[in-house]
Amino acid sequence: MTSWKKRINNVNKVLSDIINYQLTKPDLCVINLSSEEFPKKEKELPENLIELINKSNIPIEINWIDGPNTKQWKKILPTL
């Protein structure tokens, strides 16, 4: 998935729903974020998201993308 600064507080809820309610569980969840939007990286993420990453039984990885946030294209293409 991708996200940005204004929606980062919603990521925890989305991931929780995927992990807890989706019938087919993912092997890995990847969150693509622009390092330009989050220059302090993990220090700028909401505490509830960090807690979910640390406690989840499904690996959650943050993929920091260099350069400006050019919407979903800059962030999703590296995953593809």
PDB file of N, CA, C and O in Angstrom, chain B, residues numbered from 101:
ATOM      1  N   MET B 101       0.837  -1.175   0.000  1.00  0.00           N
ATOM      2  CA  MET B 101       0.000   0.000   0.000  1.00  0.00           C
ATOM      3  C   MET B 101       0.881   1.237   0.000  1.00  0.00           C
ATOM      4  O   MET B 101       2.063   1.176   0.337  1.00  0.00           O
ATOM      5  N   THR B 102       0.292   2.346  -0.379  1.00  0.00           N
ATOM      6  CA  THR B 102       0.983   3.628  -0.297  1.00  0.00           C
ATOM      7  C   THR B 102       0.180   4.532   0.618  1.00  0.00           C
ATOM      8  O   THR B 102      -1.012   4.324   0.844  1.00  0.00           O
ATOM      9  N   SER B 103       0.855   5.528   1.132  1.00  0.00           N
ATOM     10  CA  SER B 103       0.152   6.524   1.930  1.00  0.00           C
ATOM     11  C   SER B 103       0.942   7.823   1.860  1.00  0.00           C
ATOM     12  O   SER B 103       2.007   7.893   1.246  1.00  0.00           O
ATOM     13  N   TRP B 104       0.405   8.831   2.493  1.00  0.00           N
ATOM     14  CA  TRP B 104       1.081  10.114   2.552  1.00  0.00           C
ATOM     15  C   TRP B 104       0.774  10.775   3.888  1.00  0.00           C
ATOM     16  O   TRP B 104      -0.041  10.282   4.669  1.00  0.00           O
ATOM     17  N   LYS B 105       1.436  11.893   4.136  1.00  0.00           N
ATOM     18  CA  LYS B 105       1.408  12.545   5.445  1.00  0.00           C
ATOM     19  C   LYS B 105      -0.013  12.779   5.976  1.00  0.00           C
ATOM     20  O   LYS B 105      -0.280  12.537   7.153  1.00  0.00           O
ATOM     21  N   LYS B 106      -0.911  13.241   5.127  1.00  0.00           N
ATOM     22  CA  LYS B 106      -2.259  13.574   5.589  1.00  0.00           C
ATOM     23  C   LYS B 106      -3.113  12.353   5.914  1.00  0.00           C
ATOM     24  O   LYS B 106      -4.135  12.474   6.591  1.00  0.00           O
ATOM     25  N   ARG B 107      -2.705  11.181   5.439  1.00  0.00           N
ATOM     26  CA  ARG B 107      -3.505   9.971   5.689  1.00  0.00           C
ATOM     27  C   ARG B 107      -2.786   8.927   6.525  1.00  0.00           C
ATOM     28  O   ARG B 107      -3.325   7.843   6.747  1.00  0.00           O
ATOM     29  N   ILE B 108      -1.605   9.222   6.986  1.00  0.00           N
ATOM     30  CA  ILE B 108      -0.822   8.214   7.696  1.00  0.00           C
ATOM     31  C   ILE B 108      -1.533   7.722   8.956  1.00  0.00           C
ATOM     32  O   ILE B 108      -1.303   6.592   9.387  1.00  0.00           O
ATOM     33  N   ASN B 109      -2.375   8.535   9.540  1.00  0.00           N
ATOM     34  CA  ASN B 109      -3.106   8.108  10.742  1.00  0.00           C
ATOM     35  C   ASN B 109      -4.166   7.051  10.454  1.00  0.00           C
ATOM     36  O   ASN B 109      -4.660   6.410  11.381  1.00  0.00           O
ATOM     37  N   ASN B 110      -4.522   6.859   9.187  1.00  0.00           N
ATOM     38  CA  ASN B 110      -5.503   5.839   8.814  1.00  0.00           C
ATOM     39  C   ASN B 110      -4.878   4.487   8.490  1.00  0.00           C
ATOM     40  O   ASN B 110      -5.583   3.482   8.410  1.00  0.00           O
ATOM     41  N   VAL B 111      -3.580   4.455   8.305  1.00  0.00           N
ATOM     42  CA  VAL B 111      -2.904   3.225   7.882  1.00  0.00           C
ATOM     43  C   VAL B 111      -3.059   2.121   8.922  1.00  0.00           C
ATOM     44  O   VAL B 111      -3.253   0.959   8.565  1.00  0.00           O
ATOM     45  N   ASN B 112      -2.978   2.465  10.185  1.00  0.00           N
ATOM     46  CA  ASN B 112      -3.117   1.474  11.253  1.00  0.00           C
ATOM     47  C   ASN B 112      -4.454   0.738  11.149  1.00  0.00           C
ATOM     48  O   ASN B 112      -4.491  -0.487  11.265  1.00  0.00           O
ATOM     49  N   LYS B 113      -5.520   1.447  10.939  1.00  0.00           N
ATOM     50  CA  LYS B 113      -6.857   0.839  10.833  1.00  0.00           C
ATOM     51  C   LYS B 113      -6.947  -0.079   9.612  1.00  0.00           C
ATOM     52  O   LYS B 113      -7.481  -1.185   9.701  1.00  0.00           O
ATOM     53  N   VAL B 114      -6.432   0.375   8.491  1.00  0.00           N
ATOM     54  CA  VAL B 114      -6.475  -0.431   7.267  1.00  0.00           C
ATOM     55  C   VAL B 114      -5.680  -1.724   7.458  1.00  0.00           C
ATOM     56  O   VAL B 114      -6.168  -2.806   7.135  1.00  0.00           O
ATOM     57  N   LEU B 115      -4.467  -1.614   7.979  1.00  0.00           N
ATOM     58  CA  LEU B 115      -3.654  -2.809   8.194  1.00  0.00           C
ATOM     59  C   LEU B 115      -4.280  -3.744   9.223  1.00  0.00           C
ATOM     60  O   LEU B 115      -4.245  -4.963   9.059  1.00  0.00           O
ATOM     61  N   SER B 116      -4.840  -3.186  10.263  1.00  0.00           N
ATOM     62  CA  SER B 116      -5.511  -4.017  11.278  1.00  0.00           C
ATOM     63  C   SER B 116      -6.652  -4.808  10.665  1.00  0.00           C
ATOM     64  O   SER B 116      -6.822  -5.991  10.959  1.00  0.00           O
ATOM     65  N   ASP B 117      -7.424  -4.166   9.824  1.00  0.00           N
ATOM     66  CA  ASP B 117      -8.538  -4.864   9.168  1.00  0.00           C
ATOM     67  C   ASP B 117      -8.034  -5.966   8.241  1.00  0.00           C
ATOM     68  O   ASP B 117      -8.604  -7.057   8.200  1.00  0.00           O
ATOM     69  N   ILE B 118      -6.974  -5.682   7.504  1.00  0.00           N
ATOM     70  CA  ILE B 118      -6.409  -6.708   6.619  1.00  0.00           C
ATOM     71  C   ILE B 118      -5.914  -7.895   7.435  1.00  0.00           C
ATOM     72  O   ILE B 118      -6.199  -9.044   7.096  1.00  0.00           O
ATOM     73  N   ILE B 119      -5.191  -7.630   8.483  1.00  0.00           N
ATOM     74  CA  ILE B 119      -4.595  -8.690   9.306  1.00  0.00           C
ATOM     75  C   ILE B 119      -5.648  -9.479  10.070  1.00  0.00           C
ATOM     76  O   ILE B 119      -5.547 -10.701  10.187  1.00  0.00           O
ATOM     77  N   ASN B 120      -6.648  -8.797  10.586  1.00  0.00           N
ATOM     78  CA  ASN B 120      -7.617  -9.457  11.465  1.00  0.00           C
ATOM     79  C   ASN B 120      -8.862  -9.994  10.777  1.00  0.00           C
ATOM     80  O   ASN B 120      -9.460 -10.956  11.259  1.00  0.00           O
ATOM     81  N   TYR B 121      -9.266  -9.398   9.664  1.00  0.00           N
ATOM     82  CA  TYR B 121     -10.558  -9.758   9.087  1.00  0.00           C
ATOM     83  C   TYR B 121     -10.498 -10.328   7.679  1.00  0.00           C
ATOM     84  O   TYR B 121     -11.448 -10.977   7.240  1.00  0.00           O
ATOM     85  N   GLN B 122      -9.432 -10.107   6.979  1.00  0.00           N
ATOM     86  CA  GLN B 122      -9.335 -10.645   5.622  1.00  0.00           C
ATOM     87  C   GLN B 122      -9.178 -12.159   5.704  1.00  0.00           C
ATOM     88  O   GLN B 122      -8.359 -12.659   6.475  1.00  0.00           O
ATOM     89  N   LEU B 123      -9.944 -12.873   4.928  1.00  0.00           N
ATOM     90  CA  LEU B 123      -9.900 -14.336   4.997  1.00  0.00           C
ATOM     91  C   LEU B 123      -8.571 -14.911   4.526  1.00  0.00           C
ATOM     92  O   LEU B 123      -8.025 -15.818   5.153  1.00  0.00           O
ATOM     93  N   THR B 124      -8.055 -14.389   3.433  1.00  0.00           N
ATOM     94  CA  THR B 124      -6.746 -14.827   2.953  1.00  0.00           C
ATOM     95  C   THR B 124      -5.713 -13.859   3.498  1.00  0.00           C
ATOM     96  O   THR B 124      -5.667 -12.694   3.101  1.00  0.00           O
ATOM     97  N   LYS B 125      -4.895 -14.342   4.398  1.00  0.00           N
ATOM     98  CA  LYS B 125      -3.903 -13.480   5.047  1.00  0.00           C
ATOM     99  C   LYS B 125      -2.703 -13.259   4.128  1.00  0.00           C
ATOM    100  O   LYS B 125      -2.266 -14.181   3.439  1.00  0.00           O
ATOM    101  N   PRO B 126      -2.180 -12.058   4.119  1.00  0.00           N
ATOM    102  CA  PRO B 126      -0.987 -11.802   3.313  1.00  0.00           C
ATOM    103  C   PRO B 126       0.252 -12.401   3.983  1.00  0.00           C
ATOM    104  O   PRO B 126       0.284 -12.595   5.198  1.00  0.00           O
ATOM    105  N   ASP B 127       1.263 -12.687   3.173  1.00  0.00           N
ATOM    106  CA  ASP B 127       2.539 -13.139   3.718  1.00  0.00           C
ATOM    107  C   ASP B 127       3.357 -11.967   4.228  1.00  0.00           C
ATOM    108  O   ASP B 127       4.199 -12.115   5.114  1.00  0.00           O
ATOM    109  N   LEU B 128       3.095 -10.798   3.652  1.00  0.00           N
ATOM    110  CA  LEU B 128       3.845  -9.594   3.975  1.00  0.00           C
ATOM    111  C   LEU B 128       2.999  -8.386   3.612  1.00  0.00           C
ATOM    112  O   LEU B 128       2.308  -8.397   2.594  1.00  0.00           O
ATOM    113  N   CYS B 129       3.046  -7.346   4.432  1.00  0.00           N
ATOM    114  CA  CYS B 129       2.414  -6.065   4.112  1.00  0.00           C
ATOM    115  C   CYS B 129       3.532  -5.044   3.922  1.00  0.00           C
ATOM    116  O   CYS B 129       4.425  -4.930   4.762  1.00  0.00           O
ATOM    117  N   VAL B 130       3.479  -4.311   2.824  1.00  0.00           N
ATOM    118  CA  VAL B 130       4.483  -3.290   2.534  1.00  0.00           C
ATOM    119  C   VAL B 130       3.793  -1.939   2.456  1.00  0.00           C
ATOM    120  O   VAL B 130       2.791  -1.775   1.759  1.00  0.00           O
ATOM    121  N   ILE B 131       4.343  -0.978   3.178  1.00  0.00           N
ATOM    122  CA  ILE B 131       3.837   0.394   3.137  1.00  0.00           C
ATOM    123  C   ILE B 131       4.901   1.240   2.451  1.00  0.00           C
ATOM    124  O   ILE B 131       6.025   1.347   2.942  1.00  0.00           O
ATOM    125  N   ASN B 132       4.550   1.840   1.321  1.00  0.00           N
ATOM    126  CA  ASN B 132       5.477   2.716   0.603  1.00  0.00           C
ATOM    127  C   ASN B 132       5.230   4.154   1.034  1.00  0.00           C
ATOM    128  O   ASN B 132       4.118   4.670   0.921  1.00  0.00           O
ATOM    129  N   LEU B 133       6.288   4.794   1.529  1.00  0.00           N
ATOM    130  CA  LEU B 133       6.199   6.174   1.985  1.00  0.00           C
ATOM    131  C   LEU B 133       7.338   6.979   1.389  1.00  0.00           C
ATOM    132  O   LEU B 133       8.439   6.464   1.193  1.00  0.00           O
ATOM    133  N   SER B 134       7.068   8.248   1.102  1.00  0.00           N
ATOM    134  CA  SER B 134       8.089   9.147   0.576  1.00  0.00           C
ATOM    135  C   SER B 134       8.982   9.636   1.715  1.00  0.00           C
ATOM    136  O   SER B 134       8.494  10.189   2.700  1.00  0.00           O
ATOM    137  N   SER B 135      10.287   9.431   1.575  1.00  0.00           N
ATOM    138  CA  SER B 135      11.204   9.898   2.615  1.00  0.00           C
ATOM    139  C   SER B 135      11.283  11.425   2.646  1.00  0.00           C
ATOM    140  O   SER B 135      11.726  12.003   3.639  1.00  0.00           O
ATOM    141  N   GLU B 136      10.860  12.072   1.575  1.00  0.00           N
ATOM    142  CA  GLU B 136      10.812  13.538   1.575  1.00  0.00           C
ATOM    143  C   GLU B 136       9.678  14.041   2.484  1.00  0.00           C
ATOM    144  O   GLU B 136       9.828  15.056   3.163  1.00  0.00           O
ATOM    145  N   GLU B 137       8.562  13.335   2.490  1.00  0.00           N
ATOM    146  CA  GLU B 137       7.434  13.718   3.347  1.00  0.00           C
ATOM    147  C   GLU B 137       7.692  13.371   4.813  1.00  0.00           C
ATOM    148  O   GLU B 137       7.181  14.036   5.714  1.00  0.00           O
ATOM    149  N   PHE B 138       8.482  12.332   5.042  1.00  0.00           N
ATOM    150  CA  PHE B 138       8.787  11.864   6.392  1.00  0.00           C
ATOM    151  C   PHE B 138      10.304  11.852   6.586  1.00  0.00           C
ATOM    152  O   PHE B 138      10.907  10.782   6.665  1.00  0.00           O
ATOM    153  N   PRO B 139      10.930  13.043   6.665  1.00  0.00           N
ATOM    154  CA  PRO B 139      12.397  13.075   6.736  1.00  0.00           C
ATOM    155  C   PRO B 139      12.972  12.391   7.989  1.00  0.00           C
ATOM    156  O   PRO B 139      14.114  11.934   7.973  1.00  0.00           O
ATOM    157  N   LYS B 140      12.198  12.323   9.052  1.00  0.00           N
ATOM    158  CA  LYS B 140      12.667  11.646  10.275  1.00  0.00           C
ATOM    159  C   LYS B 140      12.243  10.185  10.308  1.00  0.00           C
ATOM    160  O   LYS B 140      12.447   9.487  11.301  1.00  0.00           O
ATOM    161  N   LYS B 141      11.656   9.737   9.215  1.00  0.00           N
ATOM    162  CA  LYS B 141      11.216   8.353   9.008  1.00  0.00           C
ATOM    163  C   LYS B 141      10.348   7.847  10.151  1.00  0.00           C
ATOM    164  O   LYS B 141       9.318   8.453  10.447  1.00  0.00           O
ATOM    165  N   GLU B 142      10.734   6.751  10.802  1.00  0.00           N
ATOM    166  CA  GLU B 142       9.876   6.122  11.812  1.00  0.00           C
ATOM    167  C   GLU B 142       9.493   7.063  12.959  1.00  0.00           C
ATOM    168  O   GLU B 142       8.449   6.882  13.584  1.00  0.00           O
ATOM    169  N   LYS B 143      10.322   8.051  13.233  1.00  0.00           N
ATOM    170  CA  LYS B 143      10.040   8.981  14.333  1.00  0.00           C
ATOM    171  C   LYS B 143       8.798   9.833  14.071  1.00  0.00           C
ATOM    172  O   LYS B 143       8.234  10.417  14.996  1.00  0.00           O
ATOM    173  N   GLU B 144       8.377   9.902  12.813  1.00  0.00           N
ATOM    174  CA  GLU B 144       7.209  10.705  12.455  1.00  0.00           C
ATOM    175  C   GLU B 144       5.937   9.875  12.296  1.00  0.00           C
ATOM    176  O   GLU B 144       4.861  10.422  12.056  1.00  0.00           O
ATOM    177  N   LEU B 145       6.060   8.577  12.427  1.00  0.00           N
ATOM    178  CA  LEU B 145       4.889   7.714  12.252  1.00  0.00           C
ATOM    179  C   LEU B 145       4.071   7.674  13.534  1.00  0.00           C
ATOM    180  O   LEU B 145       4.623   7.812  14.625  1.00  0.00           O
ATOM    181  N   PRO B 146       2.758   7.487  13.414  1.00  0.00           N
ATOM    182  CA  PRO B 146       1.910   7.415  14.602  1.00  0.00           C
ATOM    183  C   PRO B 146       2.306   6.228  15.487  1.00  0.00           C
ATOM    184  O   PRO B 146       2.695   5.170  14.992  1.00  0.00           O
ATOM    185  N   GLU B 147       2.201   6.421  16.774  1.00  0.00           N
ATOM    186  CA  GLU B 147       2.574   5.381  17.744  1.00  0.00           C
ATOM    187  C   GLU B 147       1.776   4.093  17.538  1.00  0.00           C
ATOM    188  O   GLU B 147       2.321   2.997  17.672  1.00  0.00           O
ATOM    189  N   ASN B 148       0.491   4.220  17.213  1.00  0.00           N
ATOM    190  CA  ASN B 148      -0.317   3.010  17.021  1.00  0.00           C
ATOM    191  C   ASN B 148       0.138   2.199  15.802  1.00  0.00           C
ATOM    192  O   ASN B 148      -0.004   0.977  15.791  1.00  0.00           O
ATOM    193  N   LEU B 149       0.673   2.850  14.797  1.00  0.00           N
ATOM    194  CA  LEU B 149       1.201   2.136  13.638  1.00  0.00           C
ATOM    195  C   LEU B 149       2.498   1.413  14.007  1.00  0.00           C
ATOM    196  O   LEU B 149       2.688   0.254  13.637  1.00  0.00           O
ATOM    197  N   ILE B 150       3.370   2.075  14.719  1.00  0.00           N
ATOM    198  CA  ILE B 150       4.625   1.450  15.166  1.00  0.00           C
ATOM    199  C   ILE B 150       4.322   0.238  16.042  1.00  0.00           C
ATOM    200  O   ILE B 150       4.958  -0.807  15.911  1.00  0.00           O
ATOM    201  N   GLU B 151       3.364   0.383  16.918  1.00  0.00           N
ATOM    202  CA  GLU B 151       2.978  -0.732  17.791  1.00  0.00           C
ATOM    203  C   GLU B 151       2.448  -1.914  16.973  1.00  0.00           C
ATOM    204  O   GLU B 151       2.793  -3.063  17.250  1.00  0.00           O
ATOM    205  N   LEU B 152       1.621  -1.640  15.979  1.00  0.00           N
ATOM    206  CA  LEU B 152       1.099  -2.708  15.125  1.00  0.00           C
ATOM    207  C   LEU B 152       2.237  -3.395  14.369  1.00  0.00           C
ATOM    208  O   LEU B 152       2.263  -4.622  14.272  1.00  0.00           O
ATOM    209  N   ILE B 153       3.164  -2.624  13.841  1.00  0.00           N
ATOM    210  CA  ILE B 153       4.310  -3.196  13.119  1.00  0.00           C
ATOM    211  C   ILE B 153       5.101  -4.123  14.031  1.00  0.00           C
ATOM    212  O   ILE B 153       5.516  -5.204  13.613  1.00  0.00           O
ATOM    213  N   ASN B 154       5.308  -3.706  15.268  1.00  0.00           N
ATOM    214  CA  ASN B 154       6.112  -4.497  16.208  1.00  0.00           C
ATOM    215  C   ASN B 154       5.394  -5.727  16.739  1.00  0.00           C
ATOM    216  O   ASN B 154       6.044  -6.714  17.084  1.00  0.00           O
ATOM    217  N   LYS B 155       4.077  -5.690  16.813  1.00  0.00           N
ATOM    218  CA  LYS B 155       3.334  -6.784  17.443  1.00  0.00           C
ATOM    219  C   LYS B 155       2.607  -7.709  16.463  1.00  0.00           C
ATOM    220  O   LYS B 155       2.093  -8.753  16.865  1.00  0.00           O
ATOM    221  N   SER B 156       2.562  -7.343  15.208  1.00  0.00           N
ATOM    222  CA  SER B 156       1.804  -8.128  14.233  1.00  0.00           C
ATOM    223  C   SER B 156       2.437  -9.494  14.001  1.00  0.00           C
ATOM    224  O   SER B 156       3.660  -9.637  14.004  1.00  0.00           O
ATOM    225  N   ASN B 157       1.589 -10.491  13.802  1.00  0.00           N
ATOM    226  CA  ASN B 157       2.093 -11.818  13.464  1.00  0.00           C
ATOM    227  C   ASN B 157       2.357 -11.946  11.958  1.00  0.00           C
ATOM    228  O   ASN B 157       2.874 -12.964  11.500  1.00  0.00           O
ATOM    229  N   ILE B 158       2.002 -10.919  11.198  1.00  0.00           N
ATOM    230  CA  ILE B 158       2.302 -10.835   9.769  1.00  0.00           C
ATOM    231  C   ILE B 158       3.344  -9.729   9.598  1.00  0.00           C
ATOM    232  O   ILE B 158       3.146  -8.621  10.096  1.00  0.00           O
ATOM    233  N   PRO B 159       4.441 -10.008   8.909  1.00  0.00           N
ATOM    234  CA  PRO B 159       5.470  -8.977   8.747  1.00  0.00           C
ATOM    235  C   PRO B 159       4.922  -7.727   8.043  1.00  0.00           C
ATOM    236  O   PRO B 159       4.210  -7.818   7.043  1.00  0.00           O
ATOM    237  N   ILE B 160       5.268  -6.583   8.585  1.00  0.00           N
ATOM    238  CA  ILE B 160       4.911  -5.297   7.984  1.00  0.00           C
ATOM    239  C   ILE B 160       6.216  -4.553   7.747  1.00  0.00           C
ATOM    240  O   ILE B 160       7.008  -4.340   8.665  1.00  0.00           O
ATOM    241  N   GLU B 161       6.416  -4.168   6.507  1.00  0.00           N
ATOM    242  CA  GLU B 161       7.667  -3.530   6.110  1.00  0.00           C
ATOM    243  C   GLU B 161       7.377  -2.127   5.596  1.00  0.00           C
ATOM    244  O   GLU B 161       6.386  -1.911   4.899  1.00  0.00           O
ATOM    245  N   ILE B 162       8.233  -1.180   5.935  1.00  0.00           N
ATOM    246  CA  ILE B 162       8.109   0.167   5.387  1.00  0.00           C
ATOM    247  C   ILE B 162       9.187   0.333   4.331  1.00  0.00           C
ATOM    248  O   ILE B 162      10.373   0.136   4.595  1.00  0.00           O
ATOM    249  N   ASN B 163       8.761   0.695   3.146  1.00  0.00           N
ATOM    250  CA  ASN B 163       9.657   0.915   2.015  1.00  0.00           C
ATOM    251  C   ASN B 163       9.778   2.429   1.830  1.00  0.00           C
ATOM    252  O   ASN B 163       8.847   3.078   1.353  1.00  0.00           O
ATOM    253  N   TRP B 164      10.928   2.986   2.209  1.00  0.00           N
ATOM    254  CA  TRP B 164      11.135   4.425   2.089  1.00  0.00           C
ATOM    255  C   TRP B 164      11.588   4.750   0.676  1.00  0.00           C
ATOM    256  O   TRP B 164      12.624   4.268   0.219  1.00  0.00           O
ATOM    257  N   ILE B 165      10.796   5.576  -0.017  1.00  0.00           N
ATOM    258  CA  ILE B 165      11.063   5.949  -1.397  1.00  0.00           C
ATOM    259  C   ILE B 165      11.716   7.324  -1.412  1.00  0.00           C
ATOM    260  O   ILE B 165      11.177   8.278  -0.852  1.00  0.00           O
ATOM    261  N   ASP B 166      12.887   7.425  -2.057  1.00  0.00           N
ATOM    262  CA  ASP B 166      13.595   8.697  -2.146  1.00  0.00           C
ATOM    263  C   ASP B 166      12.922   9.618  -3.157  1.00  0.00           C
ATOM    264  O   ASP B 166      12.294   9.166  -4.114  1.00  0.00           O
ATOM    265  N   GLY B 167      13.066  10.903  -2.925  1.00  0.00           N
ATOM    266  CA  GLY B 167      12.537  11.892  -3.854  1.00  0.00           C
ATOM    267  C   GLY B 167      11.168  12.385  -3.444  1.00  0.00           C
ATOM    268  O   GLY B 167      10.604  11.927  -2.450  1.00  0.00           O
ATOM    269  N   PRO B 168      10.639  13.314  -4.206  1.00  0.00           N
ATOM    270  CA  PRO B 168       9.346  13.917  -3.868  1.00  0.00           C
ATOM    271  C   PRO B 168       8.197  12.934  -4.036  1.00  0.00           C
ATOM    272  O   PRO B 168       8.303  11.937  -4.750  1.00  0.00           O
ATOM    273  N   ASN B 169       7.110  13.236  -3.367  1.00  0.00           N
ATOM    274  CA  ASN B 169       5.906  12.422  -3.477  1.00  0.00           C
ATOM    275  C   ASN B 169       5.174  12.828  -4.747  1.00  0.00           C
ATOM    276  O   ASN B 169       4.563  13.895  -4.806  1.00  0.00           O
ATOM    277  N   THR B 170       5.238  11.979  -5.753  1.00  0.00           N
ATOM    278  CA  THR B 170       4.501  12.234  -6.994  1.00  0.00           C
ATOM    279  C   THR B 170       3.291  11.315  -7.045  1.00  0.00           C
ATOM    280  O   THR B 170       3.051  10.606  -8.022  1.00  0.00           O
ATOM    281  N   LYS B 171       2.556  11.358  -5.973  1.00  0.00           N
ATOM    282  CA  LYS B 171       1.338  10.557  -5.806  1.00  0.00           C
ATOM    283  C   LYS B 171       1.686   9.078  -5.802  1.00  0.00           C
ATOM    284  O   LYS B 171       2.810   8.704  -5.469  1.00  0.00           O
ATOM    285  N   GLN B 172       0.734   8.240  -6.168  1.00  0.00           N
ATOM    286  CA  GLN B 172       0.929   6.797  -6.057  1.00  0.00           C
ATOM    287  C   GLN B 172       2.002   6.259  -7.005  1.00  0.00           C
ATOM    288  O   GLN B 172       2.583   5.212  -6.720  1.00  0.00           O
ATOM    289  N   TRP B 173       2.280   6.923  -8.102  1.00  0.00           N
ATOM    290  CA  TRP B 173       3.218   6.385  -9.100  1.00  0.00           C
ATOM    291  C   TRP B 173       4.624   6.280  -8.543  1.00  0.00           C
ATOM    292  O   TRP B 173       5.297   5.269  -8.746  1.00  0.00           O
ATOM    293  N   LYS B 174       5.071   7.298  -7.852  1.00  0.00           N
ATOM    294  CA  LYS B 174       6.427   7.290  -7.299  1.00  0.00           C
ATOM    295  C   LYS B 174       6.575   6.195  -6.248  1.00  0.00           C
ATOM    296  O   LYS B 174       7.660   5.641  -6.068  1.00  0.00           O
ATOM    297  N   LYS B 175       5.497   5.891  -5.566  1.00  0.00           N
ATOM    298  CA  LYS B 175       5.578   4.965  -4.449  1.00  0.00           C
ATOM    299  C   LYS B 175       5.215   3.538  -4.794  1.00  0.00           C
ATOM    300  O   LYS B 175       5.719   2.613  -4.158  1.00  0.00           O
ATOM    301  N   ILE B 176       4.361   3.327  -5.776  1.00  0.00           N
ATOM    302  CA  ILE B 176       3.937   1.942  -6.052  1.00  0.00           C
ATOM    303  C   ILE B 176       4.829   1.255  -7.087  1.00  0.00           C
ATOM    304  O   ILE B 176       4.974   0.033  -7.043  1.00  0.00           O
ATOM    305  N   LEU B 177       5.424   1.992  -8.006  1.00  0.00           N
ATOM    306  CA  LEU B 177       6.251   1.376  -9.033  1.00  0.00           C
ATOM    307  C   LEU B 177       7.453   0.628  -8.453  1.00  0.00           C
ATOM    308  O   LEU B 177       7.773  -0.443  -8.967  1.00  0.00           O
ATOM    309  N   PRO B 178       8.135   1.116  -7.422  1.00  0.00           N
ATOM    310  CA  PRO B 178       9.241   0.332  -6.869  1.00  0.00           C
ATOM    311  C   PRO B 178       8.794  -1.031  -6.335  1.00  0.00           C
ATOM    312  O   PRO B 178       9.571  -1.985  -6.368  1.00  0.00           O
ATOM    313  N   THR B 179       7.583  -1.136  -5.855  1.00  0.00           N
ATOM    314  CA  THR B 179       7.083  -2.415  -5.360  1.00  0.00           C
ATOM    315  C   THR B 179       6.810  -3.376  -6.504  1.00  0.00           C
ATOM    316  O   THR B 179       7.065  -4.575  -6.391  1.00  0.00           O
ATOM    317  N   LEU B 180       6.292  -2.849  -7.601  1.00  0.00           N
ATOM    318  CA  LEU B 180       6.011  -3.701  -8.754  1.00  0.00           C
ATOM    319  C   LEU B 180       7.288  -4.242  -9.341  1.00  0.00           C
ATOM    320  O   LEU B 180       7.251  -4.983 -10.323  1.00  0.00           O
TER     321      LEU B 180
END
